[in-house]
Amino acid sequence: MCLALPAEVTELLGDDMARVSLDGVGKEISIALVPDVAVGDYVILHVGYALSRLDKAEAEKTLALFAEAGLTSDAAQ
Amino acid sequence: MKFVDEFRDGALAKKLASRIAQSVRADRDYAFMEFCGGHTHAISRYGVEDLLPANVRMVHGPGCPVCVLPVGRIDTAIRLARDPRVTLCTYGDLMRVPGSNGTSLMKAKAEGADIRMVYSTLDALRIAEAEPGREVVFFAIGFETTTPPTAIAIKLAGKKGLTNFTVFCNHVLTPSAIQNILESPDVRDLGTVRIDGFVGPAHVSTVIGTEPYAFFAEEFEKPVVIAGFEPLDVLQAVAMLVDQVNEGRHEVENEYTRAVTPEGNEVAKAEVAEVFELRRSFEWRGLGEVPYSALKLKAKYADFDAEARFDLEYIPADDNPACDCGAILRGVKEPADCKLFGTVCTPETPMGSCMVSSEGACAAHWTYGRFRAASRVKRAS
């Protein structure tokens, strides 16, 4: 129920609606809850509504943190 | 898929697992509850438990809105759908949830009730616009994630002047449920399970932010780590929880910074506050009556309230007495402990709600976990 997916905004349609691409699949969604999105932004899409904007820089930071996680154990081995 | 596949990387998962293995203390064990069904699903599907040290246990919590909806509410929706004037619109996962006496919305539909599955509240609005002669009722359920879309639909219906659109509101609140797990009279009946910390909701938190959890961290001295729904997110959250426990800290930390901010989505919160207010009490499956744990429409939106328009009376109904969903939702029992599990209760013929939703603990264990459990027994013997 609360599952949601990152989707890329490809077109702003007016009336709080936008077109997004979900790995190539196009879909019209409501951006009433995230009104200031721009084309190229990624949003978290849930039941036809964007819930939040996905922060690309924060995503990169989290992945970098994962990559660092095991370094000490690698060194120990 | 971008921002999905990167968080399922097997090599990174091994690194995170080795970091957790190094961090845990050998002289104690750790029990963490993942509140959301989305986490339960990820843990089962990707075998996260197999990557964790033996002394770290994940307890599955009640965070699946389909699973916590009581039988009485399903019965009410079925009664409503059988009204010949009504078209009942609902999210697909509610269709097979068992009501009383073996009924479900799916069976009511087969018997002729006008029930339609929708993906979005906007679809329900479209049906109301296209069919002005029908009373279109949206059967609204879900946590803080699905509540803002319901609020938007009600306001849009007002703007469009739709008089045949109403909402049967069953929206519930996450913080009240977490509090209920930690302190409630039911604990005496069902027993309780030790919890050293919580993996906090992912998408609920995109809306409410991280601030509402500060209370638990302080009051109950339990660490909370908000985490995304991908397997690496869960592993990282466990690593962060282990660190907090080891260091004697109990803070709210945010692993899901790519989507969750401390304050959440202010627009969504304002829309919800405009349309809804707290119910004094609401029955949850597995948790019983929980005070101030759900929402209803404000008086100024009464024209869109199905409970007012159809004079809906709530009649509580008992669960199947053999079904252990209540204890499973509290983390007191595991799916395989229930004598219905895998015998009469399967995803094709669910007896209880934990088997209906793919995010339910029983469905996740049936789909991904039961063979692993069997092979573990074989290895041990």
Interface residues (C-beta under 8 A of the other chain):
Chain A: M1 C2 L3 A4 L5 P6 E8 L22 D23 S30 A32 L33 V34 P35 Y42 I44 H46 V47 G48 Y49 L51 S52 R53 L54 D55 K56 E58 A59 K61 T62 L63 L65 F66 A67 A69 G70 L71 T72 S73 D74
Chain B: M1 K2 F3 V4 E6 F7 D9 L12 K14 K15 L16 S18 R19 A21 Q22 C36 G37 G38 H41 G63 C64 P65 V66 Y91 D93 Y119 S120 T121 L122 D123 I141 G142 F143 T145 T146 P148 P149 I152 P201 A202 H203 V204 T206 V207 F229 L232 D233 Q236 A239 E255 T257 R258 A259 V260 T261 N265 V267 A268 E271 S357 E359
